[in-house]
Amino acid sequence: MLSALSGILLSLPWLIPGFGGLMFFAFVPLLLAEEPRIDPKHPRSLSFLFLLDFIAFLIWNLATSWWICYVSFAGMLLIAALNSLIMASVWWARAFVQRRLGTVSGYFALLVFWTAFEFLHQNWSLRWPWLTLGNGLANSVKIIQWYEYTGVLGGSFWILLSNILIFRVVGSFFKKSYRSSLKFGVYALLIILLPVTGSLLRYSSFREKGESCEVVVLQPNIDPYTEKFSGMSPDRQVRKLIELADSTVTSSADFVLAPETALPECWEDSIKNGGLHLEPLTGFLRKYPKLSFVAGAITKRKLGKREALSQTARFSADKSYSYDVYNSALLTDSTSKVQICHKSILVSGVEKMPFQEYFSFLRKYLIDLGGANGSFAAAGEPEVFQVNGRVKIGPVICFESVFGAQAATLARKGASVLFVLTNDGWWRESPGARQHFSYSRIRAIETRRSIARSANTGISGFINQRGDVLRQTKMNTNTAIRAKLNLNNKLTFYVRNGDYVGRISLIFSVLIVIYLVVFGWRTKS
């Protein structure tokens, strides 16, 4: 029951905005369930501890990620089960260290093992950082302004440390060690309140400076299941975008932003050489000479005859040429010149096969979310758009907005504002779309970049550099909204240094493992 309670407490911040405060004690029931000194008559074996951990994490994963079943029920179960197993293994490793090296070592191991796991979960082939602990505070932006120094992993470390201290308060109280309980209570208050106080001061004193740009965000509300890839023609979809833009764009607008895969599938050679050739888009842009139009599209690039075949290469029907397919963002203007940025972080099981260098034969089992089926190619690193030689735009395509390092790289490359293009319509009107929107608020704080977000069916909106939502749309509405966003070229400490909290945690984790291998098997101190 205690294990299940932790799973429920962990889930609520992802399901109900404003419940982020539960993160500070959500693990306490699980720690109580594992603590042998709380109930000495019932010692816990390591295998039983693993079961307790798995129950908590499975509840958390299922409750917060069930919406994946709209696309694939089996895929949802696989993601939830695999993620829970990894999380439970990390938690179990903490118990193992604690039994070998002592209580304090066990708590330290928990802090660095978990933070290292979240860091690795953003950098290996099965990336799924959706449930990074620091994300649970995404809708509590007033208390996480210091993410500009540590990134979201700093929030995870903070949450874990708070849980450990509050657990010591409760555990000491149950053992009637009231003095110890009071001592840890003071520690817990300091650990929680000092960052919160600093964050509130930073929030109230932060002022955005610099030039501004006017952005129009389109939300065409085209159903991905019945219209996007079958029921509505590409020409009609483009006309719908133009109608929306025409209803909102003024002569002062600088950018129009449309969602992921908003434009028809196209070959990159043709659009680079002769423009998009999409009427009435070209005609619309001629009316606004200073306007730039940013939208998503599936693009194809032919591989040269002497170019080495990539792992994602496909062949034409007659085998006369090979090509790669990308999930891309395009920028065009009244000159019909086109810039292309490719998505660099792909969704495992949907846009790419994990470990495809070893399991390429499994490509045919990828989940089909419309458009081009099969493994996509990816850019080696994030790319930026340059407009008029002065403003750089950082395009963030769908899943990429969950990764702080992605936005940080764009900021280092000169992006002064971030544009998020996504199609959350696959998840219908579920918590998944709201969670995805909230993660952009964290990216704004980490990089101090304003964000414009265009989602096909919602939620679209504007977020300022403090993470405040300036405007947002309702889901499943056909609409366009306009706002002015401030540009910023200054680099935060996090942008300059990246996920150093994760790297340091990984180093300490490796050192703990080495120590256990060399000395720890025979010691318990």
N, C-alpha and C positions, 0 to 999 in steps of 0.2 A: 504493500500500500504506500509506503514512503517512497519507494522507487517510482511508482506510477504518479505520485503527487509531484515529484520533481519534473517528470515529463510534461505534466499539465501546466505547471508554473512556467516552464521554459517556452511552451507553445503560445501562451496568451499574448506576449508582446508582439508576436508576428500576426496574430489574429485580430487584436483589438488595439488600435492606436491609443497611446496614452498609458499603456500598461508596462512601459519599459522599466519602471522601478522594480518590478518583480525579479528582474535579472540579478539583483544584488543578493538575493537569498534563495533563488530557485534551486540551487544545488544542495542546499542545507538538508532537506529530507533525505536525499540520496547519501550524503556523507553520514548522516545519523544511522541509516540502515546498514552501512558498512562498518560502523565503528564498534569493535568488539568490546570496548570498555563500557559502552552504554548498556550492553546486555551480555555480561560475561558468561552466563549460563548457556549461551548459544553462539559458540565461536563460528566465524565465517571462513569457509574455505575459499581459496582464490577462484575456483571454478564457480562457486555460488555467487561471489562478488561480480564475476563477469556476467552472470545471468541478471543480477540486479541492475547493473549498468546498461545492459542491452535493452531491458524492458523500458527504462527511462528514456533512452535515446530513440528507441523505435516509436514510442508514443509521440515524442517531439517531432520526429521526421514525418510520421504519417499525418499528424494533425496540421502541420504547417505546409506540407508539400502534396497533399492529396489531389490538388487540382491538376497535377500532371496526368492524372487518369483520363482527362478529356481527350488527350492525344493517344495515350497508351496505358492501359491499366497494368499490364505486365511491367512496362517500363517504370511506372511509379513505384510498384512494389520492389523492383530491383534496386532503384536508386535509394529508397528508404532503408531497405535491408542492408545494402552495402555500406551506406553512410553510417548506419547505426553500429554495424560491426566494427568499422574503423574507430568510431568514437569510443565504443566500449573497450576496445583494445588499448586505446590511449589511457583511459581511466583505470583499466586493470593494471597497466604498467606502473601507474602511480602507486597502487596498492602493493605491488611486488617490491618496488623500491622502498616503500615505507617499512615493510617487514624485514628487509635486509639491512637497511641503513638507519632506520629510526623515523620518528614522526615528522620532525622538521624537514629532514631530507625528502620524505614523501610529499609534503606540501610543496616544497620547492620544485620537485620533479613534476608535479601536476601543473604548476604554472608554466614551466618551460616546455614540457612535452606537449601540452595542449596548444600553446601559442605556436610552437614549431609545426604541429600538425596543420593548423589553419594556414600557416605560411606555405607549407608544401601543397596543401589542397588548392592553392591558387596557381601552382607552377608545374604540376605533373599532367599526365595525359588524361586522367579522370577528374578534371577540375570541377568542383562543385562547392564553392564557398558561400552558398546561399545562406547557410545557417551559421556563419561566423558570429560568435557571441556579440561582438561590438555592433553588429547590424541590429540587434534587438533594441538599441537606443536611437534608431534612425529618425523616429518621430519626436524625439526629445532633444532638439537641436540646441536649446539654450544651455544644456549641461554638458555638451560634447564639443564645444568650440575648440578645445585643446587637441582635437583630432588633427588640426593643422600641423601639429608637432610630431605626433606618433602614428597617425593613420588609424584605421579601424582596429588593427591588432592591439594597439595600446588600450583600446576600450575592452577588448577581450581579456587582457591581462588584469585590468582594473576590476572587472566583474568577477573573475576567478578569485583574486586576492580578497575582495569584499566577502565573497561566499565563505572562504576559509576562515576569516576572522569572525564572521557572524556564527558560523558553526562552532567555533571554539567558545563563543559566548554561551550558546545554548548547551553544548556538551558539558561545560564547566558547571552550569546551573543545575543540570540533571544530576551531576555527581556531588552537588552541594558544596562546590568549591566557589563560593560567592566572590571571594576576593579576586580569584583568577577570572571569573566571569566579568567582573567590573573592569579589570585591566584590559581584557580583549574588547570589551564594549567601547572603551575609550579609543583603542587602536582603530576599530571599525569605523567609528564616527569620524575620526581624522582622515582615514583613507578615502571615505566617501565624500565628506563635506569639503575638504580642501580643493580637489579638482572641480567640484560643482561650483564653489564660490569663485574660483579663478575663471571658470567658464562664463559664469553670469556677468562678471566684470568685463570680460573680453567681449561678450555679446553686446552689452550696453554701450561700450565705447567704440566698437568697430564702425568705421565709416568707409563706404566705397568711394573711390576717387577715379579720375580718368574720364576718357571719352565714353560715349554710349552709342548703342546701335539699336535700331528698331527692328524687331523680328515678328513675323507672322507665322504662327504654327497652325498647320492643317490637321484635322482629324476626320478623314473621309468616311469612317465607319463602314468599311466594306467587309462583309463576313468572310473570314478565310476558309470556311468549310463549304459554303454554297455559292460564293460570288468571286472571291479573289482570283482563284486559279481555274475556274470553270464557268460559273454562271454569268459573269459580266465581262464583256470584251475589254481588252487592254485600252482601246481608243476611248471607250466610255469611262473607264477609270481615270484616264488622263483628263478628259473633259470635266469630270467631277472635281478633280483637284483644281483646275483652272477656275471653275465656277466658285468654289470656296475661296480661293485666293482673291478673285476679282471682287468679292463681296466685302473684303476686309482690307486689302492693300491700299495704301495711299502713296502719294508722291514722296513722303518722308521715309518710307520703308526701305530698309537695307537688305533684308533677307526674308525669304519664304522657306519654311522647313516642312517637308512632307515625310511620312513614315518610311520604315523599312519596306523594301520591295514595292514601293509605290509606283514606279515606272516599269514599263514592259521589259522583258528580258532582251538583252542586246549584246552585240559583238563590240568589243572595245576598239578595235581598229576602225570600224566605221564611225563610231561616235567621236573619236578623237580627230579624224580627218575631215569629217563633214558635218559635225554637230549632231544634235539629237534627231533632227528631222521628225519631230513630233509636233505637228500642228494639232490644236492651236497653242501649244506651249511656246513655240518660237514667236508667234505673233503677240502673245500676251507679254512676253519679256521685252519686246520692242517698245511697248507703251511705257515701260519704266526702265530707262537706260541705266540707272545706278543699282537696279535690283539684281540680287543673286538668288538663284533657286537651288536649294539643296534637297535631294530626295534619294531614297534607296532604290536599288535595282539589282537583279541577278545579271551579272556580266560574264562574258566568255572571252578568253584570250587564247588565240592560236599559238601553239608552240613552234618555234623555228625548227627547220629540218635538222640543224646541227645542235639543237638545244636538248639537253638530257631530259628524259621523261621523268616527271615527278611521280610520287606515289599516288597522287590524286588524278593523274592524267586520264582523259577519256579519248575515244576515237570516233571519228565520223562514221556514218553508216557504211561508206565504201572503203574505209580504212585509209583514205588518202591523206589525212592529217590528224594530228592530236591537239587537244585543247584542255585548258583548265577552266573551272567554273568558280566564280567568287560571289560572295555576298558583299555588295559594294555600296558605297555612298558616292553620289555624283554631285558636282557643283557646276552649274552653267549660268550664263547671263545673256544679255541682248546680243553679244557677239557670236553666240552659239559655240564658243569654245568650252570644252568640258574638262574638268579635273576629276580624277577617279581615286578614291581611297578604298582599299580592300579591308574587310574584317580580318583581324589577326587572332582573335580568340574565338574558337568555334565550339559549339555545343556538342559534347560527346554523345554518340548514339543517334544524333539527328543530322548534324552537319559534317561529322567526321566519325570514323571508327577509331576508338581508343587503341593505342599501340598498333596502328595499322601497318607498321613495318613488319609486324609479326603475324597479324591476323587480317591481311588484306582480303582473304577469301570471304570474310564476313560482311563486306560492304553492302551486299544485297539485302541485308537484314536491317539497314538503317531505317528509322522511322521517317516516313514521307510527310513533310509539312508543306507540300505544294512546291511549285517552281521546279527547279532542277533536282532530280532525285540522285542520291549517291553522295560520296565524300566531296566536300568543297576544298578548294585550295585556300591557303591563308597567307596573309602578308607576314613577312618576317618580323615586322615591328609596326607600331601605330604610325599613321600618316596624317598630315594636316593639309588643309586647304589654305591657299594664300589669295587674298582678295585685294586688288588695287595696290599690291606691293606693301601694304601697311597692316592689314588685319589678318591674323591667322585664326582659322576655325578648327577646333578639334572634334572630328566626327566620332561618335561612340555608337556602335551598332549593337542594339539589343543586349545580349548577355554580357557584353564588354562593360556595361555600366556597373556590374557587380564587383569589378576589380579596381581597387584603388591605384595599383601600380600602372594600370592602363591610362587612367586620367592623368596621373603624375607625369608619365612619359610625354603625353600630348602637351602638357603645360611646359615641360622642359624644352620641347621643340618649338615653343613660341606661341602656342594657342592661347588667346586672350579670352576666349569664351568656348563653352562646350555645347555641341548639338547632339542630343540623343535621339536616334531613330530606332523605333521598335514596332513590333506587331504583337501585342499581348492578347489579341483576339483569340488565339489558340486556347487560352485558359478561360475564356468566357468571362462572366462577371464573378470572379473568384478572388480570394485573398492574394493570389499570386500576382495579379496586376497591381494591387495596392502596395504589396511588398516591393515589387520591382520599382515602382515610382519612388518609394521612400529611400531607396538606396542612392538615388541621384542627389538627395539632400546631403548625404555623407560625402559624396564626391565633391560637392560644392564647397564644403567646409575644408576638406583635406587640401584642395588646390586653391581655394579662394577664387574660383571661377564661377561666373553666372552660368546658368544652364537653361537652354530651351529644349523641351522634350516633346516630340511628336510621336504619338502612338496611334495606330490605325483605328482601333475601337476605343481607345482610352487606356489609361489616364494621360492626357497631354497637359503641358503646363510650363510655367516659368519659375525658376528658383534663383534667389539672389546669392551673394557670396557668403552670407551667414547661414545658408540653408533654409531660409524662410521661403514658403510657397507664396509667390506673388499672385499667380492666377493658376487655376487648374480647371479642367473640363470634367463633366460627368461621363461615366462610361456609356458606351453604346449610343452616342449622339454624333450627328453629322454637323460639325461646327468648325469655326476658325477663330482664333484669338490673337490679340496683338499686345505687345509690351515692349518697353525699352529696357535693355540690359546694359550694365556697365562693363567695360572691358578692363582687364587687369593683366599686366605682364610681370608682376612681382612673383617670385617663387617662395613658397612656404618652406619651412624646415623639412616637412615630410616630402614635398616634391623634390627637394635637393638630395635627400638622403634615402628615399624609398622606404621599403618595409624593413628597416634596420631592427625593429623590435622582433620580427620573425627570424631574421638572420642570427641575432644574438641568442635567441631562445634555441635555435637549431644547434648552435655551437655548444651551448651548455648541455643540451640533450645528448649529443654525441659524447661529450666528456663523461656524463653520468654512466652511459652504456659502457664506455671503455673502462671506467673505474669498477663497474660491476663485474665485467669480464675478468679483469686482472686481480681484483681484491675482494669484491663484494660477495662472492659466492660463499665465503667462509666467515664473513663478519656480520654482526648485527649490533650496532652501536647507537 
